[in-house]
Amino acid sequence: MSTSNDKPVVISFRADEHLAELLNQLPDKSAFIRKAILSHFYQACPICKGRGVVPESIAQWLKQTLDHEKLQECECCSYEFPATAAAGKKSSHFLCDHCQEHEHEH
């Protein structure tokens, strides 16, 4: 997960002429490419559908539901996961499957 101290890294890739033309028409090509790549690794929240906010009644229901779950925070990405996701992990430090798979260990 990036932090405010991370320096941007330039990455390039090959594209056919048609795709290059489409990308060059975008007002912010880099932001579009970043969003497209991240959407491959992450999915929109099924509750807020990627909006980042929910109506108060849904937020209250979700809080009540999660209050009954024991959650554990991933030490890399800081997302909270049900404690059952940490069951069987060898380390005392919890890394979610995504961070562990991509060796985001700190």
Backbone bond lengths (Angstrom), bond angles and torsions (degrees), N, CA, C in turn:
res aa  C-N    CA-C-N  psi(-1)  N-CA   C-N-CA  omega(-1)  CA-C   N-CA-C  phi
1 M - - - 1.449 - - 1.514 108.05 -
2 S 1.300 117.36 136.54 1.459 119.81 -176.58 1.525 110.56 -78.81
3 T 1.312 114.53 152.34 1.454 121.19 175.50 1.511 108.11 -122.21
4 S 1.320 116.94 172.12 1.463 120.15 -178.63 1.531 111.72 -66.06
5 N 1.341 117.95 -16.05 1.460 121.03 179.75 1.521 112.95 -88.73
6 D 1.332 117.66 -9.06 1.458 120.81 -179.34 1.519 110.12 -69.66
7 K 1.333 115.24 136.54 1.456 119.94 176.53 1.523 108.11 -91.03
8 P 1.337 117.72 138.17 1.457 119.69 178.11 1.528 111.10 -62.29
9 V 1.302 115.44 145.33 1.456 122.67 178.14 1.519 107.27 -118.78
10 V 1.319 116.84 132.88 1.457 120.74 178.71 1.520 108.78 -84.88
11 I 1.327 115.67 129.06 1.459 122.40 178.12 1.519 107.15 -123.65
12 S 1.300 116.83 136.46 1.465 119.26 178.24 1.520 109.67 -120.94
13 F 1.320 115.92 159.89 1.449 120.87 176.95 1.525 108.44 -150.91
14 R 1.296 115.29 159.73 1.460 120.85 179.08 1.528 109.46 -88.14
15 A 1.331 115.38 142.88 1.463 121.12 178.13 1.525 108.13 -141.32
16 D 1.326 115.09 150.11 1.463 117.19 176.54 1.531 108.90 -71.24
17 E 1.296 115.90 168.35 1.465 121.40 -174.40 1.528 112.50 -59.96
18 H 1.330 116.82 -41.88 1.460 121.03 -179.13 1.532 111.11 -62.24
19 L 1.334 117.30 -47.16 1.463 120.72 178.99 1.525 110.85 -63.28
20 A 1.331 117.30 -41.28 1.464 121.10 178.88 1.529 110.90 -60.49
21 E 1.333 116.95 -40.88 1.469 120.44 178.10 1.526 111.03 -63.39
22 L 1.342 116.20 -43.60 1.467 119.83 178.76 1.519 111.33 -61.72
23 L 1.329 116.56 -45.05 1.467 120.61 -179.69 1.525 111.25 -63.55
24 N 1.316 116.99 -38.94 1.467 120.68 -179.27 1.522 112.71 -67.76
25 Q 1.323 118.31 -16.29 1.466 121.89 178.09 1.535 111.90 -83.81
26 L 1.315 117.10 -12.26 1.463 120.86 -178.10 1.520 110.92 -76.40
27 P 1.335 117.95 144.16 1.468 120.17 178.06 1.533 112.57 -68.05
28 D 1.336 118.20 -32.83 1.465 121.62 178.36 1.527 108.31 -137.47
29 K 1.309 115.17 84.89 1.462 122.45 -176.50 1.524 111.34 -58.12
30 S 1.328 118.07 -42.22 1.468 121.40 -177.69 1.521 111.53 -63.75
31 A 1.325 117.17 -43.94 1.471 120.33 179.64 1.524 110.47 -63.35
32 F 1.324 117.31 -40.32 1.453 121.13 178.92 1.530 110.90 -62.34
33 I 1.316 116.86 -45.90 1.469 121.29 -178.59 1.523 110.29 -65.76
34 R 1.349 117.59 -42.86 1.474 120.78 177.51 1.524 110.49 -58.18
35 K 1.341 116.17 -47.20 1.463 120.76 -178.43 1.531 110.62 -63.17
36 A 1.324 116.63 -41.42 1.473 120.12 -179.90 1.521 111.11 -63.93
37 I 1.313 117.01 -41.87 1.469 120.55 -179.67 1.523 110.34 -67.92
38 L 1.319 117.73 -46.29 1.465 120.20 179.88 1.517 111.78 -63.01
39 S 1.327 117.40 -34.21 1.470 119.00 179.73 1.525 111.44 -66.02
40 H 1.325 117.02 -20.07 1.461 120.50 175.74 1.533 111.07 -71.77
41 F 1.331 116.86 -33.78 1.459 121.58 -176.45 1.530 113.00 -93.86
42 Y 1.321 117.23 -25.19 1.454 121.18 -177.08 1.519 108.79 -125.55
43 Q 1.316 115.86 151.02 1.455 120.95 177.66 1.519 109.06 -114.32
44 A 1.302 115.54 152.56 1.461 120.03 176.64 1.518 109.11 -63.83
45 C 1.301 116.87 143.62 1.461 122.68 176.90 1.525 109.05 -57.68
46 P 1.330 117.09 128.82 1.471 118.70 -179.08 1.528 112.96 -69.35
47 I 1.318 116.98 -15.35 1.464 119.11 -179.76 1.528 110.85 -88.18
48 C 1.348 117.12 -49.69 1.468 118.74 -178.84 1.522 112.28 -94.08
49 K 1.338 116.73 -8.19 1.463 123.35 -179.96 1.529 111.80 56.79
50 G 1.342 115.34 38.32 1.449 121.04 175.36 1.513 115.56 83.87
51 R 1.319 118.05 1.17 1.466 120.87 -178.84 1.527 112.71 -78.04
52 G 1.325 116.31 -24.56 1.461 119.87 179.56 1.516 114.31 88.57
53 V 1.311 118.36 -7.91 1.465 122.42 178.20 1.523 109.03 -139.15
54 V 1.328 115.34 154.84 1.465 121.58 176.82 1.524 108.53 -134.40
55 P 1.329 117.89 159.90 1.469 120.09 174.30 1.531 109.79 -60.59
56 E 1.313 116.03 152.85 1.462 121.63 -175.95 1.522 112.64 -55.78
57 S 1.320 117.67 -39.87 1.472 119.93 -178.28 1.530 110.92 -63.51
58 I 1.308 117.45 -38.44 1.469 120.52 177.92 1.531 109.89 -70.16
59 A 1.324 117.33 -40.45 1.466 120.86 178.76 1.527 110.72 -61.09
60 Q 1.324 117.56 -41.19 1.462 120.80 178.76 1.531 110.61 -64.95
61 W 1.333 116.89 -44.75 1.463 120.56 178.03 1.523 110.58 -60.23
62 L 1.321 117.23 -44.75 1.457 121.13 -178.61 1.530 110.55 -64.77
63 K 1.326 117.50 -42.11 1.462 120.69 178.23 1.524 110.62 -61.34
64 Q 1.318 117.97 -44.78 1.465 121.13 178.33 1.523 111.15 -62.02
65 T 1.312 116.32 -40.53 1.459 120.82 179.50 1.525 110.36 -65.41
66 L 1.320 116.80 -45.26 1.468 120.52 -178.11 1.520 112.36 -72.77
67 D 1.341 117.55 -25.84 1.465 119.89 177.90 1.530 111.21 -62.80
68 H 1.323 117.21 -23.59 1.459 121.53 179.40 1.522 112.09 -88.58
69 E 1.316 117.29 -7.28 1.470 122.68 179.66 1.526 109.35 -102.08
70 K 1.299 116.49 139.55 1.457 120.06 171.45 1.522 105.85 -86.05
71 L 1.336 116.14 122.28 1.457 121.02 -177.61 1.523 110.46 -108.59
72 Q 1.307 115.41 150.29 1.457 121.24 177.26 1.523 107.94 -130.73
73 E 1.334 115.94 131.76 1.463 121.55 -177.34 1.525 111.07 -86.52
74 C 1.327 116.15 132.71 1.462 121.55 175.08 1.526 107.52 -69.75
75 E 1.314 116.39 130.84 1.466 120.91 -177.24 1.529 112.75 -72.13
76 C 1.317 117.31 -10.07 1.456 120.67 -179.23 1.536 111.32 -99.76
77 C 1.327 116.55 -59.61 1.467 120.48 -173.19 1.530 113.29 -93.41
78 S 1.329 117.70 -11.78 1.471 125.03 178.76 1.526 114.36 69.68
79 Y 1.336 118.94 7.93 1.457 120.41 172.29 1.522 108.13 -74.29
80 E 1.334 115.85 148.94 1.454 120.03 177.68 1.525 109.28 -98.08
81 F 1.328 115.17 138.29 1.450 122.71 -178.10 1.517 109.23 -125.83
82 P 1.339 117.39 152.77 1.464 118.50 174.20 1.529 109.54 -57.54
83 A 1.313 116.09 142.03 1.469 121.03 -177.28 1.520 111.19 -56.88
84 T 1.330 117.63 -25.89 1.462 119.82 178.84 1.525 111.25 -63.29
85 A 1.335 117.87 -23.66 1.468 121.23 177.68 1.527 110.70 -69.42
86 A 1.334 116.58 -24.54 1.459 120.68 -179.65 1.526 111.78 -89.63
87 A 1.315 116.93 -12.46 1.463 120.53 -178.38 1.525 110.03 -61.63
88 G 1.300 115.53 133.33 1.463 120.57 177.98 1.525 114.27 85.26
89 K 1.326 118.03 -1.47 1.473 120.35 177.40 1.515 108.36 -73.92
90 K 1.325 117.30 140.85 1.459 122.05 -175.32 1.521 112.61 -74.84
91 S 1.322 117.96 -33.06 1.452 122.19 -174.91 1.523 111.12 -88.55
92 S 1.336 116.31 153.60 1.460 119.99 175.27 1.525 110.15 -78.27
93 H 1.332 116.58 -15.03 1.459 121.53 177.14 1.523 107.97 -94.44
94 F 1.346 116.08 128.51 1.456 119.28 -175.83 1.520 111.37 -87.78
95 L 1.325 116.08 125.55 1.451 123.45 169.02 1.522 106.91 -122.32
96 C 1.331 116.75 132.27 1.458 119.67 178.65 1.531 109.34 -65.72
97 D 1.310 116.52 165.52 1.458 120.49 -177.69 1.525 112.14 -57.41
98 H 1.346 117.01 -40.19 1.467 119.82 -179.11 1.523 110.97 -62.91
99 C 1.328 117.18 -50.52 1.463 120.44 -178.38 1.521 111.33 -64.89
100 Q 1.317 116.62 -38.81 1.458 120.39 178.87 1.527 110.54 -66.20
101 E 1.329 116.40 -43.25 1.465 120.52 -179.12 1.526 111.54 -63.22
102 H 1.321 116.57 -35.31 1.466 120.66 -177.83 1.528 112.18 -98.96
103 E 1.337 116.14 13.93 1.456 123.70 175.31 1.529 112.88 52.34
104 H 1.323 115.97 49.17 1.455 121.49 178.12 1.523 110.91 -85.83
105 E 1.313 116.37 26.09 1.461 119.90 -176.03 1.521 110.85 -66.72
106 H 1.319 115.48 145.82 1.475 121.07 179.85 1.505 109.10 -113.86
